[in-house]
Structure formats: structure tokens, C-alpha cells
Amino acid sequence: NDARCQVMANLANFSYDPINYEHLRSLGVLDLFLEHLTEEDATLTRFALGGLCNLALDSENKDHINGSGGISQISNCLLSPCVETVTYAITSLMFLVTAKYKADITNDTNIGRMIELSQHSDKRIQNLAVIFLDDYCSRDQVYKVRSTVSNIPLPVSQVPTSQS
């Protein structure tokens, strides 16, 4: 398992450099990252999501991720207990917004989660959630969802914690 984590970490690091994008696409690394978003090993999931986050601004990569069910898989990572995974998930969702997929990304479930995360004790998560709500959602969307989720406490089991 350590070897798998090391490989995933290295692939995520290669994903930082746009010069590697074509090679990573041709090797199927985007699909590998997507497959590991549902991994039981939280470290593998974190590395996979970090790699997707690095790749998501490129238009070809964005189209592939959005067209391969990546939005729902990434949205599920908003529930991770790992702060880094949640920050990658929020950032990735913002990077993946296109006219075609905006409604899928700014759905009521994600808005509700962002409203909860905007009150999180970790300032990074809090700030990213506020940016998501302010920059990607309409006031009407947020108001509608906020009126249905206000005063619903976040379960302790769902509160992200720092990676140790």
C-alpha cells in the first residue's frame, strides 16, 4: 500500500506542470485519479483528488473529468474527514465550472454543504466555501438552500479534521 501511495503522490506532483498534461491524459491518469476517489484508503483519495485539482483548469482535462462523472465523485469528497481532501474538493469544483456543468456543480446538495463548511473552524475550508457560494452561486440559490438547512448542526462524524 505504501508503494501505491508513493505512485499516486508522484502522479499528483507531475500534474502540477502543464507540460505533463498530454502525457498524463494518454496514460489514463485522469481515469486512475477518478477511480481512486472512492478508495477506502483516505491517503490515496487525497492524492488522487490533489492530482485532479492540479489538472482541472486545463480545458481538455476539465471536459474529461466533467464527462466522466467526476463532479459527483468530487462532491462526495466534501464529506471527507480530511481537511486537505475537502479543500481539494472545493477547489476542484470551482475549477470545473463551465456553462454546461454549472448547474451540476452548484446543486442544492453542494450549496448546502458549502453553507455548512462556511462555518467550519478551519479557515481554509471556511474561505473556500464562502468563495464558492459568493462567486459560483446566485443569491437566490443560496437563500433557498439556506432557508431549508439553517440551524441543522453538522454531525461530529462529518466535521473534517487536519491530516495527522
DSSP file (Angstrom, degrees, kcal/mol; ACC not computed):
  #  RESIDUE AA STRUCTURE BP1 BP2  ACC     N-H-->O    O-->H-N    N-H-->O    O-->H-N    TCO  KAPPA ALPHA  PHI   PSI    X-CA   Y-CA   Z-CA
    1    1 A N     >        0   0    0      0, 0.0     4,-2.4     0, 0.0     5,-0.2   0.000 360.0 360.0 360.0 -34.0    0.0    0.0    0.0
    2    2 A D  H  >  +     0   0    0      1,-0.2     4,-2.4     2,-0.2     5,-0.1   0.893 360.0  51.8 -61.4 -38.3    2.9    2.4    0.7
    3    3 A A  H  > S+     0   0    0      2,-0.2     4,-2.6     1,-0.2    -1,-0.2   0.910 108.5  50.4 -64.6 -41.8    4.1    1.8   -2.9
    4    4 A R  H  > S+     0   0    0      1,-0.2     4,-2.6     2,-0.2    -2,-0.2   0.916 111.3  48.8 -61.7 -43.0    0.6    2.7   -4.2
    5    5 A C  H  X S+     0   0    0     -4,-2.4     4,-2.7     2,-0.2    -2,-0.2   0.908 111.0  50.2 -62.9 -41.9    0.6    5.9   -2.1
    6    6 A Q  H  X S+     0   0    0     -4,-2.4     4,-2.4     2,-0.2    -2,-0.2   0.918 112.0  47.1 -64.1 -43.6    4.0    6.8   -3.4
    7    7 A V  H  X S+     0   0    0     -4,-2.6     4,-2.6     2,-0.2    -2,-0.2   0.932 113.6  48.1 -62.9 -45.7    3.0    6.3   -7.0
    8    8 A M  H  X S+     0   0    0     -4,-2.6     4,-2.4     1,-0.2    -2,-0.2   0.903 111.7  50.2 -63.1 -40.9   -0.2    8.3   -6.5
    9    9 A A  H  X S+     0   0    0     -4,-2.7     4,-2.1     2,-0.2    -1,-0.2   0.913 111.5  48.5 -63.0 -42.8    1.7   11.1   -4.8
   10   10 A N  H  X S+     0   0    0     -4,-2.4     4,-2.4     2,-0.2    -2,-0.2   0.913 111.1  49.5 -64.7 -42.8    4.2   11.3   -7.6
   11   11 A L  H  X S+     0   0    0     -4,-2.6     4,-1.3     1,-0.2    -1,-0.2   0.906 110.3  51.2 -62.6 -40.7    1.5   11.3  -10.3
   12   12 A A  H  < S+     0   0    0     -4,-2.4     4,-0.3     1,-0.2    -1,-0.2   0.896 110.3  49.8 -62.5 -39.4   -0.3   14.1   -8.4
   13   13 A N  H >< S+     0   0    0     -4,-2.1     3,-1.5     1,-0.2     4,-0.3   0.893 107.5  53.0 -66.6 -39.6    3.0   16.1   -8.3
   14   14 A F  H >< S+     0   0    0     -4,-2.4     3,-1.1     1,-0.3     6,-0.3   0.785  98.2  68.4 -62.8 -26.0    3.5   15.6  -12.1
   15   15 A S  T 3< S+     0   0    0     -4,-1.3    -1,-0.3     1,-0.2    -2,-0.2   0.603  82.6  73.6 -72.1 -11.3    0.0   17.0  -12.5
   16   16 A Y  T <  S+     0   0    0     -3,-1.5    -1,-0.2    -4,-0.3    -2,-0.2   0.830  86.2  71.0 -68.3 -31.3    1.2   20.4  -11.4
   17   17 A D  S X  S-     0   0    0     -3,-1.1     3,-2.4    -4,-0.3     4,-0.4  -0.778  70.1-151.0 -99.0 118.6    3.1   21.1  -14.6
   18   18 A P  G >  S+     0   0    0      0, 0.0     3,-1.2     0, 0.0     4,-0.5   0.744  93.9  71.9 -57.1 -23.1    1.0   21.7  -17.8
   19   19 A I  G 3  S+     0   0    0      1,-0.2     4,-0.3     2,-0.1     3,-0.2   0.760  98.3  49.9 -63.5 -22.0    3.8   20.2  -19.9
   20   20 A N  G <> S+     0   0    0     -3,-2.4     4,-2.8    -6,-0.3    -1,-0.2   0.552  83.6  93.3 -91.3  -9.1    2.8   16.8  -18.5
   21   21 A Y  H <> S+     0   0    0     -3,-1.2     4,-2.6    -4,-0.4     5,-0.2   0.899  85.5  47.0 -55.7 -48.6   -0.9   17.1  -19.2
   22   22 A E  H  > S+     0   0    0     -4,-0.5     4,-2.6     1,-0.2    -1,-0.2   0.914 114.3  47.9 -62.3 -42.7   -0.9   15.4  -22.6
   23   23 A H  H  > S+     0   0    0     -4,-0.3     4,-1.7     2,-0.2    -1,-0.2   0.924 111.8  49.5 -63.4 -44.4    1.3   12.5  -21.3
   24   24 A L  H  <>S+     0   0    0     -4,-2.8     5,-2.5     1,-0.2     6,-0.5   0.888 112.1  48.8 -63.7 -39.0   -1.0   12.1  -18.2
   25   25 A R  H ><5S+     0   0    0     -4,-2.6     3,-1.5    -5,-0.2    -2,-0.2   0.939 110.6  50.0 -64.0 -46.4   -4.1   12.0  -20.5
   26   26 A S  H 3<5S+     0   0    0     -4,-2.6    -1,-0.2     1,-0.3    -2,-0.2   0.787 110.3  50.9 -66.1 -26.1   -2.5    9.5  -22.9
   27   27 A L  T 3<5S-     0   0    0     -4,-1.7    -1,-0.3    -5,-0.2    -2,-0.2   0.463 114.1-116.7 -88.4  -2.3   -1.6    7.2  -20.0
   28   28 A G  T <>5 +     0   0    0     -3,-1.5     4,-1.9    -4,-0.3    -3,-0.2   0.747  66.6 143.6  76.4  23.3   -5.1    7.3  -18.5
   29   29 A V  H  >< +     0   0    0     -5,-2.5     4,-2.8     1,-0.2     5,-0.2   0.847  65.9  59.0 -67.8 -33.7   -4.0    9.1  -15.3
   30   30 A L  H  > S+     0   0    0     -6,-0.5     4,-2.5     1,-0.2    -1,-0.2   0.932 108.5  45.6 -60.2 -43.4   -7.2   11.2  -15.1
   31   31 A D  H  > S+     0   0    0      2,-0.2     4,-2.6     1,-0.2    -1,-0.2   0.880 110.6  53.9 -66.1 -37.1   -9.3    8.0  -15.0
   32   32 A L  H  X S+     0   0    0     -4,-1.9     4,-1.4     2,-0.2    -2,-0.2   0.931 109.9  47.4 -60.9 -45.6   -6.9    6.5  -12.4
   33   33 A F  H  < S+     0   0    0     -4,-2.8     3,-0.4     1,-0.2     4,-0.4   0.933 111.9  50.1 -60.4 -45.9   -7.4    9.6  -10.2
   34   34 A L  H >< S+     0   0    0     -4,-2.5     3,-1.3     1,-0.2     4,-0.3   0.899 107.7  53.9 -60.5 -40.8  -11.2    9.3  -10.7
   35   35 A E  H >< S+     0   0    0     -4,-2.6     3,-0.8     1,-0.3    -1,-0.2   0.822 105.9  53.8 -62.6 -31.1  -11.2    5.6   -9.7
   36   36 A H  G >< S+     0   0    0     -4,-1.4     3,-1.1    -3,-0.4    -1,-0.3   0.434  82.9  85.8 -88.0   1.6   -9.3    6.4   -6.5
   37   37 A L  G <  S+     0   0    0     -3,-1.3    -1,-0.2    -4,-0.4    -2,-0.1   0.723  95.1  44.7 -71.7 -19.0  -11.8    9.0   -5.3
   38   38 A T  G <  S+     0   0    0     -3,-0.8    -1,-0.2    -4,-0.3    -2,-0.1   0.194  86.9 133.3-106.6  14.9  -13.9    6.2   -3.8
   39   39 A E    <   -     0   0    0     -3,-1.1     6,-0.1     1,-0.1    -3,-0.1  -0.350  58.4-138.4 -65.5 141.7  -10.8    4.4   -2.3
   40   40 A E  S    S+     0   0    0     -2,-0.1     2,-0.8     4,-0.0    -1,-0.1   0.790  88.0  84.4 -71.1 -27.1  -11.1    3.3    1.3
   41   41 A D  S  > S-     0   0    0      1,-0.2     4,-2.0     2,-0.0     3,-0.3  -0.687  70.5-157.6 -79.3 110.8   -7.6    4.5    1.9
   42   42 A A  H  > S+     0   0    0     -2,-0.8     4,-2.4     1,-0.2    -1,-0.2   0.792  89.8  57.6 -61.9 -29.8   -8.0    8.2    2.7
   43   43 A T  H  > S+     0   0    0      2,-0.2     4,-2.4     1,-0.2    -1,-0.2   0.925 106.6  47.4 -68.5 -43.8   -4.4    9.0    1.7
   44   44 A L  H  > S+     0   0    0     -3,-0.3     4,-2.6     1,-0.2    -2,-0.2   0.911 112.5  50.3 -61.9 -41.8   -4.9    7.5   -1.8
   45   45 A T  H  X S+     0   0    0     -4,-2.0     4,-2.7     2,-0.2     5,-0.2   0.927 109.8  50.6 -61.6 -44.5   -8.1    9.5   -2.2
   46   46 A R  H  X S+     0   0    0     -4,-2.4     4,-2.3     1,-0.2    -2,-0.2   0.917 112.8  45.4 -61.1 -44.6   -6.4   12.7   -1.0
   47   47 A F  H  X S+     0   0    0     -4,-2.4     4,-2.3     2,-0.2    -1,-0.2   0.915 113.3  50.1 -65.6 -42.1   -3.5   12.2   -3.5
   48   48 A A  H  X S+     0   0    0     -4,-2.6     4,-2.3     1,-0.2    -2,-0.2   0.921 113.2  45.6 -62.2 -44.0   -6.0   11.4   -6.4
   49   49 A L  H  X S+     0   0    0     -4,-2.7     4,-2.6     2,-0.2    -1,-0.2   0.873 110.1  54.4 -69.2 -36.1   -8.1   14.4   -5.7
   50   50 A G  H  X S+     0   0    0     -4,-2.3     4,-2.0    -5,-0.2    -1,-0.2   0.905 109.0  49.2 -61.2 -41.0   -5.0   16.6   -5.4
   51   51 A G  H  X S+     0   0    0     -4,-2.3     4,-1.6     2,-0.2    -2,-0.2   0.923 111.4  48.0 -63.5 -45.0   -4.0   15.4   -8.8
   52   52 A L  H  X S+     0   0    0     -4,-2.3     4,-1.6     1,-0.2    -2,-0.2   0.899 109.3  53.9 -62.4 -40.0   -7.4   16.1  -10.3
   53   53 A C  H  < S+     0   0    0     -4,-2.6     4,-0.4     1,-0.2    -1,-0.2   0.905 108.5  49.7 -60.5 -41.7   -7.3   19.6   -8.7
   54   54 A N  H  < S+     0   0    0     -4,-2.0     3,-0.3     1,-0.2    -1,-0.2   0.837 117.5  40.5 -64.6 -33.2   -4.0   20.2  -10.4
   55   55 A L  H >< S+     0   0    0     -4,-1.6     3,-1.2     1,-0.2     7,-0.2   0.638  92.1  87.8 -89.3 -16.5   -5.4   19.1  -13.8
   56   56 A A  T 3< S+     0   0    0     -4,-1.6    -1,-0.2     1,-0.3    -2,-0.1   0.646  76.8  62.2 -70.1 -18.9   -8.8   20.7  -13.6
   57   57 A L  T 3  S+     0   0    0     -4,-0.4    -1,-0.3    -3,-0.3     2,-0.2   0.764  81.5  93.2 -78.5 -22.8   -8.1   24.1  -15.1
   58   58 A D  S <> S-     0   0    0     -3,-1.2     4,-3.1     1,-0.1     5,-0.2  -0.530  78.7-134.8 -70.2 133.3   -7.0   22.7  -18.4
   59   59 A S  H  > S+     0   0    0     -2,-0.2     4,-2.4     1,-0.2     5,-0.2   0.873 102.5  47.5 -63.1 -39.6  -10.0   22.7  -20.8
   60   60 A E  H  > S+     0   0    0      2,-0.2     4,-2.1     1,-0.2    -1,-0.2   0.928 115.7  45.2 -65.8 -43.4   -9.4   19.1  -22.1
   61   61 A N  H  > S+     0   0    0     -6,-0.2     4,-2.9     2,-0.2     5,-0.2   0.912 111.8  52.7 -64.8 -42.1   -8.9   17.8  -18.6
   62   62 A K  H  X S+     0   0    0     -4,-3.1     4,-2.8    -7,-0.2     5,-0.3   0.926 109.5  48.9 -59.1 -46.5  -11.9   19.7  -17.4
   63   63 A D  H  X S+     0   0    0     -4,-2.4     4,-2.4    -5,-0.2    -1,-0.2   0.901 113.0  48.0 -60.6 -41.5  -14.1   18.2  -20.2
   64   64 A H  H  X S+     0   0    0     -4,-2.1     4,-0.8     2,-0.2     6,-0.2   0.939 114.0  45.2 -66.0 -47.2  -12.8   14.7  -19.4
   65   65 A I  H ><>S+     0   0    0     -4,-2.9     5,-2.2     1,-0.2     3,-0.7   0.941 116.8  45.1 -62.7 -47.9  -13.4   15.0  -15.7
   66   66 A N  H ><5S+     0   0    0     -4,-2.8     3,-0.9     1,-0.2     5,-0.3   0.890 114.9  48.2 -63.7 -39.7  -16.9   16.5  -16.1
   67   67 A G  H 3<5S+     0   0    0     -4,-2.4    -1,-0.2    -5,-0.3    -2,-0.2   0.556 106.6  58.5 -79.1  -7.5  -17.9   14.0  -18.7
   68   68 A S  T <<5S-     0   0    0     -4,-0.8    -1,-0.2    -3,-0.7    -2,-0.2   0.123 122.1 -94.5-108.9  19.5  -16.7   11.0  -16.7
   69   69 A G  T <>5S+     0   0    0     -3,-0.9     4,-1.5     3,-0.0     3,-0.2   0.648  81.7 137.2  80.1  14.0  -18.8   11.5  -13.6
   70   70 A G  H  >< +     0   0    0     -5,-2.2     4,-3.0    -6,-0.2     5,-0.3   0.812  59.5  64.5 -65.2 -30.9  -16.1   13.4  -11.8
   71   71 A I  H  > S+     0   0    0     -6,-0.3     4,-2.7    -5,-0.3    -1,-0.2   0.945 106.4  41.2 -60.9 -48.7  -18.5   16.1  -10.4
   72   72 A S  H  > S+     0   0    0      2,-0.2     4,-1.9    -3,-0.2    -1,-0.2   0.890 116.1  50.3 -68.3 -36.9  -20.5   13.7   -8.3
   73   73 A Q  H  X S+     0   0    0     -4,-1.5     4,-0.8     2,-0.2    -2,-0.2   0.921 114.0  44.3 -65.8 -42.6  -17.4   11.8   -7.1
   74   74 A I  H >< S+     0   0    0     -4,-3.0     3,-0.8     1,-0.2     4,-0.4   0.903 110.1  56.1 -67.7 -40.4  -15.6   15.0   -6.2
   75   75 A S  H >< S+     0   0    0     -4,-2.7     3,-1.5    -5,-0.3     4,-0.2   0.877 101.7  57.3 -59.1 -37.8  -18.8   16.3   -4.5
   76   76 A N  H >< S+     0   0    0     -4,-1.9     3,-1.5     1,-0.3    -1,-0.3   0.804  96.0  65.0 -62.4 -28.2  -18.8   13.2   -2.3
   77   77 A C  G X< S+     0   0    0     -4,-0.8     3,-1.7    -3,-0.8    -1,-0.3   0.627  80.3  79.7 -71.6 -12.5  -15.3   14.1   -1.1
   78   78 A L  G <  S+     0   0    0     -3,-1.5    -1,-0.3    -4,-0.4    -2,-0.2   0.719  89.6  57.2 -63.3 -18.5  -16.8   17.3    0.5
   79   79 A L  G <  S+     0   0    0     -3,-1.5    -1,-0.3    -4,-0.2    -2,-0.2   0.389  80.5 125.0 -91.9   2.3  -17.8   14.8    3.3
   80   80 A S    <   -     0   0    0     -3,-1.7     6,-0.1     1,-0.1    -3,-0.0  -0.285  62.6-138.6 -63.5 145.2  -14.3   13.7    3.9
   81   81 A P  S    S+     0   0    0      0, 0.0    80,-5.0     0, 0.0     2,-0.6   0.550  81.6  93.0 -77.0  -6.5  -12.9   13.9    7.5
   82   82 A C  B  >  -a  161   0A   0     78,-0.3     4,-2.1     1,-0.2    80,-0.2  -0.792  67.8-151.5 -94.4 121.8   -9.6   15.1    6.0
   83   83 A V  H  > S+     0   0    0     78,-2.5     4,-2.6    -2,-0.6     5,-0.2   0.899  96.6  52.3 -56.8 -44.8   -9.2   18.9    5.7
   84   84 A E  H  > S+     0   0    0     77,-0.2     4,-2.5     1,-0.2    -1,-0.2   0.899 108.2  50.8 -62.5 -40.8   -6.9   18.6    2.7
   85   85 A T  H  > S+     0   0    0      1,-0.2     4,-2.3     2,-0.2    -1,-0.2   0.912 111.1  48.7 -62.8 -42.2   -9.3   16.4    0.8
   86   86 A V  H  X S+     0   0    0     -4,-2.1     4,-2.6     2,-0.2     5,-0.2   0.909 110.7  50.1 -65.3 -41.7  -12.1   18.9    1.4
   87   87 A T  H  X S+     0   0    0     -4,-2.6     4,-2.3     1,-0.2     5,-0.2   0.917 112.1  47.9 -64.4 -40.9  -10.0   21.8    0.3
   88   88 A Y  H  X S+     0   0    0     -4,-2.5     4,-2.9    -5,-0.2    -1,-0.2   0.899 111.5  51.7 -62.7 -39.6   -9.1   19.9   -2.9
   89   89 A A  H  X S+     0   0    0     -4,-2.3     4,-2.4     2,-0.2    -2,-0.2   0.940 111.8  44.3 -64.7 -47.7  -12.7   19.1   -3.5
   90   90 A I  H  X S+     0   0    0     -4,-2.6     4,-2.0     2,-0.2    -2,-0.2   0.946 116.5  46.8 -62.0 -47.4  -14.0   22.6   -3.1
   91   91 A T  H  X S+     0   0    0     -4,-2.3     4,-2.4    -5,-0.2    -2,-0.2   0.915 111.8  50.9 -62.1 -43.9  -11.2   24.0   -5.3
   92   92 A S  H  X S+     0   0    0     -4,-2.9     4,-2.0     1,-0.2    -1,-0.2   0.923 108.0  52.3 -60.3 -44.7  -11.7   21.3   -7.9
   93   93 A L  H  X S+     0   0    0     -4,-2.4     4,-0.5     1,-0.2    -1,-0.2   0.904 110.4  48.4 -60.0 -40.9  -15.4   22.0   -8.1
   94   94 A M  H >< S+     0   0    0     -4,-2.0     3,-1.0     1,-0.2    -1,-0.2   0.917 111.8  49.4 -64.7 -41.9  -14.7   25.7   -8.7
   95   95 A F  H 3< S+     0   0    0     -4,-2.4    -1,-0.2     1,-0.2    -2,-0.2   0.806 108.2  55.2 -65.5 -29.1  -12.1   24.9  -11.4
   96   96 A L  H 3< S+     0   0    0     -4,-2.0    -1,-0.2    -5,-0.2    -2,-0.2   0.523  76.8 122.0 -85.3  -6.0  -14.6   22.5  -13.2
   97   97 A V    <<  +     0   0    0     -3,-1.0     2,-0.3    -4,-0.5     3,-0.0  -0.399  30.6 157.3 -63.8 126.5  -17.4   25.1  -13.6
   98   98 A T     >  -     0   0    0     -2,-0.2     4,-1.7     1,-0.1     3,-0.1  -0.895  57.5-100.9-135.7 167.4  -18.4   25.6  -17.2
   99   99 A A  T  4 S+     0   0    0     -2,-0.3     4,-0.4     1,-0.2     3,-0.2   0.901 123.9  49.5 -55.9 -40.1  -21.6   26.8  -18.7
  100  100 A K  T  4 S+     0   0    0      1,-0.2    -1,-0.2     2,-0.1     4,-0.2   0.855 122.3  29.7 -68.5 -36.1  -22.6   23.2  -19.4
  101  101 A Y  T  > S+     0   0    0     -5,-0.2     4,-1.9    -3,-0.1     3,-0.2   0.380  86.8 100.9-109.9   2.5  -21.9   21.9  -15.9
  102  102 A K  H  X S+     0   0    0     -4,-1.7     4,-3.0     1,-0.2    -1,-0.1   0.908  84.2  50.8 -57.7 -43.7  -22.5   24.8  -13.6
  103  103 A A  H  4 S+     0   0    0     -4,-0.4    -1,-0.2     1,-0.2    -2,-0.1   0.864 109.5  51.5 -64.0 -35.0  -26.0   23.6  -12.5
  104  104 A D  H >4 S+     0   0    0     -3,-0.2     3,-0.6     1,-0.2    -1,-0.2   0.869 115.5  41.6 -67.4 -35.9  -24.5   20.1  -11.7
  105  105 A I  H 3< S+     0   0    0     -4,-1.9    -2,-0.2     1,-0.2    -1,-0.2   0.864 116.0  47.6 -80.4 -37.9  -21.8   21.7   -9.6
  106  106 A T  T 3< S+     0   0    0     -4,-3.0    -1,-0.2    -5,-0.2    -2,-0.1  -0.203  83.0 143.6 -99.0  43.5  -24.0   24.3   -7.9
  107  107 A N    <>  -     0   0    0     -3,-0.6     4,-2.6    -2,-0.2     5,-0.2  -0.297  67.2-100.6 -76.2 167.3  -26.8   21.9   -7.0
  108  108 A D  H  > S+     0   0    0      1,-0.2     4,-2.7     2,-0.2     5,-0.2   0.854 121.0  54.6 -59.2 -37.2  -28.7   22.2   -3.7
  109  109 A T  H  > S+     0   0    0      2,-0.2     4,-2.2     1,-0.2    -1,-0.2   0.943 111.6  43.3 -63.3 -47.6  -26.7   19.4   -2.1
  110  110 A N  H  > S+     0   0    0      2,-0.2     4,-2.6     1,-0.2    -2,-0.2   0.897 113.9  51.3 -66.0 -39.4  -23.4   21.1   -2.8
  111  111 A I  H  X S+     0   0    0     -4,-2.6     4,-2.5     2,-0.2    -2,-0.2   0.929 109.9  50.1 -63.1 -43.7  -24.7   24.5   -1.8
  112  112 A G  H  X S+     0   0    0     -4,-2.7     4,-2.0    -5,-0.2    -2,-0.2   0.911 111.5  48.1 -59.7 -42.8  -26.0   23.1    1.5
  113  113 A R  H  X S+     0   0    0     -4,-2.2     4,-2.9     1,-0.2    -1,-0.2   0.906 111.0  50.8 -65.0 -40.8  -22.6   21.5    2.2
  114  114 A M  H  X S+     0   0    0     -4,-2.6     4,-2.0     2,-0.2    -2,-0.2   0.878 106.9  54.4 -65.6 -36.8  -20.8   24.8    1.4
  115  115 A I  H  < S+     0   0    0     -4,-2.5     4,-0.3     2,-0.2    -1,-0.2   0.937 112.1  44.5 -60.3 -45.0  -23.1   26.7    3.7
  116  116 A E  H >< S+     0   0    0     -4,-2.0     3,-1.5     1,-0.2    -2,-0.2   0.932 113.9  49.4 -62.2 -46.1  -22.1   24.2    6.5
  117  117 A L  H >< S+     0   0    0     -4,-2.9     3,-1.8     1,-0.3    -1,-0.2   0.752  96.1  70.8 -68.5 -23.6  -18.5   24.4    5.5
  118  118 A S  T 3< S+     0   0    0     -4,-2.0    -1,-0.3     1,-0.3    -2,-0.2   0.644 101.2  47.8 -67.5 -11.7  -18.6   28.3    5.5
  119  119 A Q  T <  S+     0   0    0     -3,-1.5    -1,-0.3    -4,-0.3    -2,-0.2   0.270  86.7 129.4-105.7   7.7  -18.9   28.0    9.3
  120  120 A H    <   -     0   0    0     -3,-1.8     6,-0.1     1,-0.1    -3,-0.1  -0.247  64.7-128.6 -67.2 151.3  -16.0   25.5    9.7
  121  121 A S  S    S+     0   0    0      4,-0.1     2,-0.6     5,-0.1    -1,-0.1   0.765  90.0  85.8 -72.0 -25.6  -13.3   26.1   12.2
  122  122 A D  S  > S-     0   0    0      1,-0.2     4,-2.6    38,-0.1     5,-0.2  -0.689  72.8-150.5 -79.3 119.5  -10.5   25.6    9.6
  123  123 A K  H  > S+     0   0    0     -2,-0.6     4,-2.9     1,-0.2     5,-0.2   0.824  92.2  57.2 -63.1 -33.5  -10.1   29.0    7.9
  124  124 A R  H  > S+     0   0    0      2,-0.2     4,-2.4     1,-0.2    -1,-0.2   0.948 111.4  41.8 -62.9 -47.6   -9.0   27.5    4.5
  125  125 A I  H  > S+     0   0    0      2,-0.2     4,-2.6     1,-0.2     5,-0.2   0.935 115.2  51.4 -63.7 -45.9  -12.2   25.5    4.3
  126  126 A Q  H  X S+     0   0    0     -4,-2.6     4,-2.1     1,-0.2    -2,-0.2   0.935 112.4  45.2 -56.7 -49.8  -14.3   28.4    5.5
  127  127 A N  H  X S+     0   0    0     -4,-2.9     4,-2.4     1,-0.2    -1,-0.2   0.909 113.3  49.2 -64.2 -43.7  -12.8   30.8    3.0
  128  128 A L  H  X S+     0   0    0     -4,-2.4     4,-2.6    -5,-0.2    -1,-0.2   0.902 110.7  50.7 -63.7 -40.4  -13.1   28.4    0.0
  129  129 A A  H  X S+     0   0    0     -4,-2.6     4,-2.4     2,-0.2    -1,-0.2   0.908 110.7  49.0 -64.2 -41.1  -16.7   27.6    0.9
  130  130 A V  H  X S+     0   0    0     -4,-2.1     4,-3.0    -5,-0.2     5,-0.3   0.914 111.0  50.1 -64.7 -42.6  -17.6   31.3    1.0
  131  131 A I  H  X S+     0   0    0     -4,-2.4     4,-3.1     2,-0.2     5,-0.5   0.929 110.0  51.0 -60.7 -45.0  -15.8   31.9   -2.3
  132  132 A F  H  X>S+     0   0    0     -4,-2.6     4,-2.0     1,-0.2     5,-0.5   0.946 114.7  42.9 -56.3 -49.8  -17.8   29.0   -3.9
  133  133 A L  H  X5S+     0   0    0     -4,-2.4     4,-0.8     1,-0.2    -2,-0.2   0.904 120.4  41.2 -65.3 -42.5  -21.1   30.5   -2.6
  134  134 A D  H  <5S+     0   0    0     -4,-3.0    -2,-0.2    -5,-0.2    -1,-0.2   0.884 125.4  31.4 -74.4 -39.6  -20.3   34.1   -3.5
  135  135 A D  H  <5S+     0   0    0     -4,-3.1    -3,-0.2    -5,-0.3    -2,-0.2   0.709 128.7  29.9 -96.5 -21.5  -18.7   33.5   -6.9
  136  136 A Y  H  <5S+     0   0    0     -4,-2.0     2,-0.3    -5,-0.5    -3,-0.2   0.555 109.3  62.1-117.8 -11.1  -20.4   30.5   -8.3
  137  137 A C  S  <<S-     0   0    0     -4,-0.8     2,-0.1    -5,-0.5    -1,-0.0  -0.890  77.1-119.3-119.6 147.6  -23.9   30.5   -6.9
  138  138 A S     >  -     0   0    0     -2,-0.3     4,-2.2     1,-0.1     5,-0.2  -0.464  26.6-117.3 -77.9 157.2  -26.7   33.1   -7.2
  139  139 A R  H  > S+     0   0    0      1,-0.2     4,-2.9     2,-0.2     5,-0.2   0.883 116.8  55.3 -60.1 -38.0  -28.0   34.8   -4.1
  140  140 A D  H  > S+     0   0    0      2,-0.2     4,-2.6     1,-0.2    -1,-0.2   0.908 106.6  49.8 -63.0 -42.1  -31.4   33.2   -4.8
  141  141 A Q  H  > S+     0   0    0      2,-0.2     4,-2.4     1,-0.2     5,-0.2   0.951 114.1  44.5 -59.6 -49.6  -29.9   29.7   -4.8
  142  142 A V  H  X S+     0   0    0     -4,-2.2     4,-3.2     1,-0.2     5,-0.2   0.911 113.7  50.0 -64.2 -43.2  -28.1   30.3   -1.6
  143  143 A Y  H  X S+     0   0    0     -4,-2.9     4,-2.3     2,-0.2    -1,-0.2   0.929 110.6  50.1 -60.8 -45.6  -31.1   31.8    0.1
  144  144 A K  H  X S+     0   0    0     -4,-2.6     4,-0.7    -5,-0.2    -2,-0.2   0.934 117.2  39.3 -59.6 -47.6  -33.3   29.0   -1.0
  145  145 A V  H >X S+     0   0    0     -4,-2.4     4,-1.7     1,-0.2     3,-1.1   0.915 113.3  55.1 -70.5 -42.2  -31.0   26.3    0.4
  146  146 A R  H 3X S+     0   0    0     -4,-3.2     4,-1.8     1,-0.3    -1,-0.2   0.872 103.0  56.8 -59.8 -36.9  -30.0   28.3    3.5
  147  147 A S  H 3< S+     0   0    0     -4,-2.3    -1,-0.3    -5,-0.2    -2,-0.2   0.757 112.2  42.2 -68.2 -22.1  -33.7   28.6    4.4
  148  148 A T  H << S+     0   0    0     -3,-1.1    -1,-0.2    -4,-0.7    -2,-0.2   0.691 122.9  35.7 -95.3 -20.4  -34.0   24.8    4.4
  149  149 A V  H >< S+     0   0    0     -4,-1.7     3,-1.7    -3,-0.1    -2,-0.2   0.481  81.3 123.2-112.4  -3.1  -30.7   24.0    6.1
  150  150 A S  T 3< S+     0   0    0     -4,-1.8   -34,-0.0     1,-0.3    -3,-0.0  -0.300  79.9  17.1 -62.5 144.0  -30.3   26.7    8.7
  151  151 A N  T 3  S+     0   0    0      1,-0.2    -1,-0.3     0, 0.0    -2,-0.0   0.612  88.5 127.7  69.2  14.8  -30.0   25.5   12.2
  152  152 A I    <   -     0   0    0     -3,-1.7    -1,-0.2     3,-0.0     2,-0.0  -0.896  56.8-137.4 -96.8 111.2  -29.1   22.0   11.1
  153  153 A P        -     0   0    0      0, 0.0   -37,-0.0     0, 0.0     3,-0.0  -0.347  15.6-111.5 -70.8 148.7  -25.9   21.2   13.0
  154  154 A L        -     0   0    0    -38,-0.1     5,-0.1     1,-0.1     0, 0.0  -0.671  38.9-112.9 -76.1 124.3  -23.1   19.4   11.2
  155  155 A P    >   -     0   0    0      0, 0.0     3,-2.1     0, 0.0     4,-0.5  -0.303  19.4-124.0 -59.1 141.8  -22.7   15.9   12.7
  156  156 A V  G >  S+     0   0    0      1,-0.3     3,-1.2     2,-0.2    -2,-0.0   0.850 111.4  59.9 -55.7 -36.4  -19.5   15.5   14.6
  157  157 A S  G 3  S+     0   0    0      1,-0.2    -1,-0.3     3,-0.0    -3,-0.0   0.670 105.5  49.7 -67.8 -15.0  -18.6   12.5   12.4
  158  158 A Q  G <  S+     0   0    0     -3,-2.1    -1,-0.2     2,-0.1    -2,-0.2   0.429  80.7 109.3-103.7  -1.3  -18.7   14.8    9.4
  159  159 A V  S <  S-     0   0    0     -3,-1.2   -76,-0.1    -4,-0.5   -80,-0.1  -0.666  71.6-125.5 -79.8 119.1  -16.5   17.6   10.6
  160  160 A P        -     0   0    0      0, 0.0     2,-0.3     0, 0.0   -78,-0.3  -0.306  26.7-161.6 -63.5 146.6  -13.2   17.5    8.7
  161  161 A T  B     -a   82   0A   0    -80,-5.0   -78,-2.5     1,-0.0   -77,-0.2  -0.864  28.2 -87.7-124.1 160.8  -10.1   17.3   10.8
  162  162 A S        -     0   0    0     -2,-0.3     2,-0.3   -80,-0.2    -1,-0.0  -0.365  47.4-105.1 -66.6 146.3   -6.4   18.1   10.0
  163  163 A Q              0   0    0      1,-0.1    -1,-0.1    -2,-0.0   -81,-0.0  -0.563 360.0 360.0 -71.1 131.0   -4.4   15.3    8.5
  164  164 A S              0   0    0     -2,-0.3    -1,-0.1    -3,-0.1    -2,-0.1   0.461 360.0 360.0 -92.3 360.0   -2.0   13.9   11.1
